[in-house]
Amino acid sequence: MKRSALMGAGLIALALGTPVQANDLREDLAADMPELMELYRDLHANPELSFEEHKTAAKLAERMRALGFEVTEGVGQTGVVSVMKNGDGPVVMLRADMDGLPVVEQTGLPYASKVVATPASGVTTGVMHACGHDTHMTGFIGAAQLLAERKDEWQGTLVMILQPAEELGLGAIAMIEDGLYERFPKPEYVLAFHDAAAPAPAGTIGYTPGYALANVDSVDITVKGIGGHGAYPHTTIDPVVLASSIVMKLQTVVSRNTSPLDPAVITVGSFHAGAKHNIISDEAKLQLTVRSYSDESRKLLLDGIRRVARGEAITAGLPEELLPVVTVEEPYTPSTFNDPDFSEERAAAFAERFGEKRVMQWPAVMGGEDFSQFRRADPENVKSMIFWISGTPDDMLTALEEEGKPLPSLHSPFWAPDAEKVIETAAEALASAALDLMPASGG
């Protein structure tokens, strides 16, 4: 009966253009999906903010213990490390992130989050998995179940980590500084995925060899001036005018100092100064986000920001003691670099498993992801890849194609991915990659 069922599944797979060998995991995963979707709805309805993922971590740690993993909680504050040793062989690490965002959910889903919390900003707000980390965790658990059931098919050490505070860009480095690579087996390969609001059918895998996501720097500039009465500007040095000059001049750091072939972004997201119509203040404050890929490009941009701020202030006549103060927030989020050969190998394996129409190379983006830290901690010995899985529901894709209606982005209160397709694709992709990287002896 089982052979007949598999032959039938093979014929269906051929009709759909899906490779027959994909069904070795897919049948078991299909049986797991109802329980996984129940877990997904629970995680979606009960998000927790960065470094506050206590209930989420405990809930998932319990599941990993039940699968036979050695589990350590509280790594990097709220992170979870699960280890399964299965003989000699490579060490493969799979990662999922856990934190939600301070966003009031407006999806209208029956299991929509009603959680309210007060983040570090002090502003009480709703909390939502607006970035899809609930699909990440559920796909992660699905992969763990598939691998725990197949210990006769792989050999090596499987390390699976649940990371806190990705949205702050602080969770990965917190786990590394808490001894991730000293207290636990150091990986040779690290894999993760991220759902995507992409113009592609849900379940499509996107990958980017080389630089995939950007360095993310937050920069504050305090612009001093000499205040006074708005009716007598000649008695002042106006920090609003000076800061405005700095804002405009900063754009030339990208357009005239950076190579057109080297992507870079300087965005001034906040400009605050003054309190009354007729008073010239003595201070203005700017907040910037700065994006780049290479360390060299990052240095060029940050040096350029400092140079422009100082130069414009000197031109305005400010004395040395009143020159602007430029502060670069540390730690920053480094760019994510997917090892090119490793990424191409994994993409080829995904194409063989899922079919070429479901796997495609996507361009790099200027968003940030602290997954980068796991490779950066030992770039000579750790190969890493993060890939995308489109979560765009069919109705949203149709509205985009036929009406030009924009897709809601990640972090939108309206982002509701086709979770089932993301989760089943992710679980199979992660599990199959681990099996490929840790073949059993003679396999």
C-alpha positions as CSV (number, residue, x, y, z in Angstrom):
1,M,0.0,0.0,0.0
2,K,2.8,2.4,0.9
3,R,4.6,1.8,-2.4
4,S,1.4,2.3,-4.3
5,A,0.7,5.5,-2.5
6,L,4.2,6.8,-3.2
7,M,3.9,5.8,-6.9
8,G,0.7,7.7,-7.0
9,A,2.3,10.7,-5.3
10,G,5.1,10.4,-7.9
11,L,2.7,10.6,-10.8
12,I,0.9,13.6,-9.3
13,A,4.3,15.2,-8.7
14,L,5.3,14.7,-12.3
15,A,2.0,16.2,-13.4
16,L,2.7,19.3,-11.3
17,G,6.3,19.6,-12.4
18,T,7.6,18.7,-8.9
19,P,10.6,16.4,-8.7
20,V,9.6,12.9,-7.4
21,Q,12.4,12.8,-4.8
22,A,10.8,15.8,-3.0
23,N,8.2,13.5,-1.6
24,D,10.5,11.8,0.8
25,L,9.9,14.6,3.3
26,R,6.7,16.0,2.0
27,E,4.5,13.1,3.0
28,D,5.5,13.3,6.7
29,L,5.4,17.1,6.6
30,A,1.8,17.0,5.3
31,A,0.8,14.9,8.3
32,D,2.5,17.4,10.6
33,M,1.0,20.6,9.1
34,P,-2.3,20.7,11.1
35,E,-0.4,20.7,14.4
36,L,2.1,23.2,13.0
37,M,-0.6,25.5,11.9
38,E,-2.1,25.3,15.4
39,L,1.3,26.3,16.7
40,Y,1.5,29.2,14.2
41,R,-1.9,30.6,15.2
42,D,-0.8,30.5,18.9
43,L,2.5,32.2,18.2
44,H,0.7,34.8,16.0
45,A,-1.8,35.6,18.7
46,N,0.8,35.9,21.5
47,P,3.8,37.9,20.2
48,E,6.4,39.3,22.6
49,L,8.8,42.2,22.1
50,S,12.6,42.0,21.7
51,F,14.4,40.4,24.7
52,E,10.9,39.8,26.3
53,E,10.3,36.5,24.5
54,H,10.1,34.5,27.7
55,K,6.8,32.6,27.1
56,T,7.7,32.0,23.4
57,A,11.1,30.7,24.3
58,A,9.8,28.4,27.0
59,K,7.0,27.0,24.8
60,L,9.4,26.2,21.9
61,A,12.1,24.9,24.2
62,E,9.6,22.3,25.6
63,R,8.9,21.1,22.1
64,M,12.6,20.7,21.3
65,R,13.2,18.7,24.4
66,A,10.3,16.4,23.5
67,L,12.0,15.8,20.2
68,G,15.2,14.6,21.9
69,F,17.4,17.7,21.7
70,E,19.6,18.9,24.6
71,V,18.1,22.3,25.3
72,T,19.7,25.3,27.0
73,E,17.5,28.4,27.7
74,G,18.5,31.9,28.5
75,V,21.4,32.2,26.0
76,G,21.8,35.9,25.1
77,Q,19.0,36.8,27.6
78,T,16.1,34.9,26.1
79,G,17.6,32.8,23.3
80,V,17.3,29.0,23.1
81,V,20.0,26.6,21.9
82,S,19.0,23.0,21.0
83,V,21.7,20.4,20.2
84,M,21.3,16.9,18.8
85,K,24.5,14.9,18.4
86,N,24.3,12.0,16.0
87,G,27.8,10.6,15.4
88,D,30.8,12.1,13.7
89,G,30.2,14.6,10.9
90,P,29.7,18.3,10.1
91,V,28.0,20.8,12.5
92,V,25.0,22.5,11.0
93,M,23.1,25.3,12.6
94,L,19.6,26.4,11.8
95,R,18.3,29.7,13.2
96,A,14.9,31.3,13.7
97,D,14.1,34.6,15.3
98,M,11.3,35.1,17.8
99,D,10.5,38.7,18.5
100,G,7.4,40.7,17.5
101,L,7.1,44.4,16.7
102,P,5.3,47.3,18.5
103,V,2.6,47.4,15.8
104,V,-1.2,47.4,16.3
105,E,-2.5,44.5,14.1
106,Q,-5.1,45.4,11.5
107,T,-5.2,42.1,9.5
108,G,-8.7,41.1,10.6
109,L,-7.5,37.6,11.2
110,P,-9.6,35.5,13.7
111,Y,-6.4,34.9,15.6
112,A,-5.1,38.4,15.3
113,S,-2.9,39.7,18.2
114,K,-4.6,41.7,20.9
115,V,-1.4,42.0,23.0
116,V,-0.5,45.4,24.4
117,A,2.9,46.2,25.8
118,T,5.2,49.2,26.6
119,P,8.6,49.0,24.8
120,A,11.7,50.9,25.8
121,S,10.3,54.0,24.0
122,G,7.8,54.3,26.8
123,V,4.8,54.4,24.4
124,T,2.2,51.8,25.1
125,T,1.2,50.0,21.9
126,G,-0.1,46.8,20.4
127,V,2.3,44.0,19.6
128,M,2.2,42.0,16.3
129,H,4.3,39.5,14.4
130,A,4.3,42.0,11.5
131,C,7.7,40.7,10.2
132,G,6.6,37.1,10.0
133,H,8.8,35.7,12.8
134,D,5.9,33.4,13.7
135,T,6.3,31.6,10.4
136,H,10.0,31.4,11.0
137,M,9.6,29.7,14.4
138,T,6.9,27.3,13.1
139,G,8.9,26.3,10.0
140,F,11.9,25.8,12.3
141,I,9.9,23.4,14.5
142,G,8.6,21.6,11.4
143,A,12.2,21.1,10.3
144,A,13.2,19.9,13.8
145,Q,10.5,17.3,13.7
146,L,11.5,16.0,10.3
147,L,15.2,15.7,11.3
148,A,14.5,14.1,14.7
149,E,12.5,11.4,12.9
150,R,15.3,10.7,10.4
151,K,18.4,10.2,12.6
152,D,19.3,7.2,10.4
153,E,19.6,9.5,7.4
154,W,22.1,12.0,8.7
155,Q,25.3,12.0,10.7
156,G,26.9,14.9,12.5
157,T,25.7,17.6,15.0
158,L,22.6,19.6,14.6
159,V,22.4,22.9,16.4
160,M,19.1,24.7,16.3
161,I,18.8,28.2,17.8
162,L,15.9,30.5,18.6
163,Q,17.2,34.0,18.6
164,P,15.8,37.0,20.4
165,A,15.7,40.7,19.4
166,E,16.4,40.5,15.7
167,E,14.3,43.6,15.3
168,L,16.8,45.5,17.5
169,G,19.7,44.0,15.7
170,L,21.1,42.9,19.1
171,G,20.0,39.3,19.6
172,A,22.6,37.5,17.5
173,I,25.5,39.3,19.0
174,A,24.0,38.8,22.5
175,M,24.0,35.0,21.9
176,I,27.5,35.1,20.5
177,E,28.8,37.1,23.4
178,D,27.1,34.7,25.8
179,G,29.3,31.9,24.4
180,L,27.3,30.5,21.5
181,Y,30.4,29.3,19.8
182,E,32.3,28.3,22.9
183,R,29.6,26.6,25.0
184,F,28.0,24.8,22.1
185,P,29.4,23.1,19.0
186,K,30.6,25.7,16.5
187,P,28.9,25.3,13.2
188,E,30.5,24.9,9.8
189,Y,27.2,25.8,8.1
190,V,24.5,28.2,9.2
191,L,21.1,28.5,7.5
192,A,18.0,30.6,8.0
193,F,15.1,31.9,6.0
194,H,12.9,35.0,6.0
195,D,9.4,35.4,4.8
196,A,8.9,38.0,2.1
197,A,6.2,40.3,0.8
198,A,7.3,39.6,-2.7
199,P,5.7,39.8,-6.2
200,A,5.9,36.1,-6.5
201,P,3.6,33.2,-5.6
202,A,3.6,32.1,-1.9
203,G,6.2,29.3,-1.4
204,T,8.6,30.8,-4.0
205,I,12.2,30.7,-2.7
206,G,14.5,33.6,-3.4
207,Y,18.2,33.7,-2.9
208,T,21.0,36.2,-3.2
209,P,24.7,35.1,-3.5
210,G,27.2,37.6,-1.9
211,Y,25.8,40.7,-0.2
212,A,22.1,40.2,0.5
213,L,21.3,42.7,3.1
214,A,23.0,46.0,4.2
215,N,25.0,47.4,7.0
216,V,22.6,49.4,9.2
217,D,23.9,52.4,11.1
218,S,21.9,54.8,13.2
219,V,23.5,58.2,13.4
220,D,22.5,61.2,15.6
221,I,23.8,64.7,14.8
222,T,23.4,67.5,17.4
223,V,23.7,70.8,15.6
224,K,24.5,73.7,17.9
225,G,23.8,77.4,17.2
226,I,23.4,80.8,18.9
227,G,19.8,81.4,19.6
228,G,17.8,84.6,19.8
229,H,14.7,86.5,18.7
230,G,13.2,85.6,15.3
231,A,12.9,89.2,14.4
232,Y,16.6,89.8,14.7
233,P,18.3,86.8,13.0
234,H,21.5,88.8,12.4
235,T,22.2,88.4,16.1
236,T,22.1,84.6,15.9
237,I,23.6,81.7,14.2
238,D,20.5,79.7,13.3
239,P,20.8,76.0,13.9
240,V,17.7,75.3,11.8
241,V,19.3,76.9,8.7
242,L,22.6,75.2,9.4
243,A,20.9,71.7,10.0
244,S,19.0,72.2,6.7
245,S,22.2,72.8,4.9
246,I,23.7,69.7,6.4
247,V,20.7,67.6,5.3
248,M,21.0,68.8,1.7
249,K,24.8,68.4,1.6
250,L,24.7,64.9,3.0
251,Q,23.1,63.7,-0.2
252,T,26.3,64.5,-2.0
253,V,28.2,62.0,0.1
254,V,26.2,59.3,-1.8
255,S,25.9,61.1,-5.2
256,R,29.5,62.5,-5.4
257,N,31.7,60.5,-3.0
258,T,30.4,57.0,-3.5
259,S,30.8,54.9,-6.6
260,P,27.6,54.6,-8.6
261,L,28.2,50.9,-8.7
262,D,28.4,50.7,-4.9
263,P,24.9,51.0,-3.4
264,A,24.6,53.4,-0.5
265,V,21.8,55.3,1.4
266,I,21.8,58.2,3.7
267,T,18.3,59.1,4.9
268,V,17.5,61.8,7.5
269,G,14.4,60.4,9.2
270,S,14.0,63.0,11.9
271,F,14.6,66.8,12.3
272,H,13.7,68.5,15.5
273,A,14.4,72.1,16.5
274,G,12.8,75.0,18.4
275,A,9.6,75.4,20.4
276,K,8.0,78.7,19.3
277,H,7.3,80.7,16.2
278,N,9.5,83.7,17.0
279,I,12.4,82.1,18.8
280,I,15.5,81.0,17.0
281,S,16.7,78.0,19.0
282,D,20.2,77.2,20.0
283,E,20.0,73.5,18.9
284,A,18.7,71.2,16.2
285,K,18.8,67.4,16.2
286,L,18.9,65.1,13.2
287,Q,18.5,61.3,13.2
288,L,19.8,59.3,10.2
289,T,19.7,55.8,8.9
290,V,22.8,54.9,6.8
291,R,23.0,51.8,4.6
292,S,25.9,50.2,2.8
293,Y,27.4,46.8,2.0
294,S,31.1,46.6,2.5
295,D,33.1,47.8,5.5
296,E,35.0,50.2,3.2
297,S,31.8,51.8,2.0
298,R,30.4,52.1,5.5
299,K,33.6,54.0,6.6
300,L,33.3,56.3,3.6
301,L,29.7,57.2,4.5
302,L,30.3,57.8,8.2
303,D,33.5,59.8,7.6
304,G,31.6,61.9,5.0
305,I,28.8,62.6,7.4
306,R,31.2,63.8,10.0
307,R,33.0,66.0,7.4
308,V,29.9,67.6,6.1
309,A,28.5,68.4,9.5
310,R,31.8,70.0,10.6
311,G,32.3,71.8,7.3
312,E,28.9,73.3,7.1
313,A,29.1,74.5,10.8
314,I,32.5,76.2,10.1
315,T,31.0,77.9,7.0
316,A,28.2,79.2,9.2
317,G,30.7,80.8,11.5
318,L,30.4,78.5,14.6
319,P,33.3,78.4,16.9
320,E,35.2,75.1,17.6
321,E,33.4,74.5,20.9
322,L,30.0,74.6,19.2
323,L,30.7,72.3,16.2
324,P,28.2,69.5,15.7
325,V,28.4,66.3,17.6
326,V,28.0,63.2,15.5
327,T,27.2,60.0,17.3
328,V,27.1,56.5,15.6
329,E,25.1,54.0,17.6
330,E,26.9,50.9,18.6
331,P,26.6,48.0,18.1
332,Y,25.4,48.4,14.5
333,T,23.9,45.7,12.3
334,P,26.5,44.4,9.8
335,S,25.7,43.5,6.3
336,T,24.6,40.0,5.5
337,F,27.0,38.1,3.2
338,N,25.8,34.8,1.7
339,D,28.8,32.7,0.8
340,P,28.5,32.6,-3.1
341,D,29.4,29.0,-3.8
342,F,27.5,27.7,-0.8
343,S,24.4,29.7,-1.8
344,E,24.5,28.5,-5.3
345,E,24.9,24.9,-4.2
346,R,21.9,25.3,-1.8
347,A,19.8,27.0,-4.5
348,A,20.6,24.3,-7.0
349,A,19.5,21.7,-4.4
350,F,16.3,23.6,-3.8
351,A,15.6,23.9,-7.5
352,E,16.0,20.1,-7.8
353,R,13.6,19.5,-4.9
354,F,11.0,22.2,-5.5
355,G,11.3,22.7,-9.2
356,E,13.1,25.5,-11.0
357,K,10.0,27.7,-11.2
358,R,9.9,28.0,-7.4
359,V,13.5,29.0,-7.0
360,M,14.9,32.2,-8.3
361,Q,17.8,34.7,-7.7
362,W,16.6,38.0,-6.2
363,P,18.5,41.3,-6.0
364,A,20.1,42.4,-2.7
365,V,18.1,44.8,-0.5
366,M,19.0,47.7,1.8
367,G,17.2,46.2,4.7
368,G,19.2,44.8,7.6
369,E,19.3,41.4,9.4
370,D,21.6,40.5,12.3
371,F,21.8,36.9,11.0
372,S,25.1,38.4,9.6
373,Q,26.7,38.1,13.0
374,F,26.9,34.3,12.9
375,R,29.2,34.3,9.9
376,R,31.1,37.4,10.9
377,A,32.1,35.8,14.2
378,D,34.3,33.4,12.3
379,P,34.2,34.1,8.6
380,E,37.1,31.8,7.7
381,N,35.3,28.7,9.1
382,V,31.6,29.4,9.0
383,K,29.6,29.4,5.7
384,S,26.2,30.9,5.9
385,M,23.1,31.6,3.8
386,I,19.8,33.3,4.5
387,F,17.1,32.8,1.8
388,W,13.7,34.3,1.3
389,I,10.3,32.6,1.0
390,S,7.5,34.6,-0.5
391,G,4.4,34.7,1.7
392,T,2.2,36.8,-0.7
393,P,-1.3,35.4,-0.7
394,D,-2.9,34.8,-4.1
395,D,-5.5,37.5,-3.7
396,M,-2.9,40.1,-3.0
397,L,-0.8,39.0,-5.9
398,T,-3.9,39.2,-8.2
399,A,-4.7,42.7,-7.0
400,L,-1.1,43.7,-7.7
401,E,-1.1,42.3,-11.2
402,E,-4.5,43.4,-12.3
403,E,-5.1,46.6,-10.3
404,G,-1.6,47.7,-9.5
405,K,-2.5,47.6,-5.8
406,P,0.7,47.7,-3.7
407,L,1.6,44.8,-1.5
408,P,1.7,45.5,2.3
409,S,5.3,45.4,3.3
410,L,6.9,43.6,6.2
411,H,6.3,45.6,9.4
412,S,2.9,46.7,8.0
413,P,-0.1,46.2,10.3
414,F,-1.8,44.6,7.3
415,W,0.8,41.9,6.6
416,A,-0.8,38.5,6.7
417,P,1.3,36.0,4.7
418,D,0.0,32.7,3.3
419,A,1.5,31.1,6.4
420,E,0.8,27.5,5.4
421,K,2.8,27.8,2.2
422,V,5.7,29.6,4.0
423,I,5.8,27.1,6.8
424,E,5.7,23.9,4.7
425,T,8.3,25.3,2.2
426,A,10.6,26.4,5.0
427,A,10.4,23.2,7.0
428,E,11.2,21.1,3.9
429,A,13.9,23.5,2.7
430,L,15.7,23.6,6.1
431,A,15.4,19.9,6.7
432,S,16.5,18.9,3.2
433,A,19.5,21.3,3.4
434,A,20.6,19.7,6.8
435,L,20.3,16.2,5.3
436,D,22.4,17.2,2.3
437,L,25.1,18.8,4.5
438,M,25.2,15.9,7.0
439,P,24.9,12.7,4.9
440,A,25.0,9.3,6.7
441,S,28.0,7.2,6.2
442,G,27.8,5.6,2.8
443,G,25.0,8.0,1.9
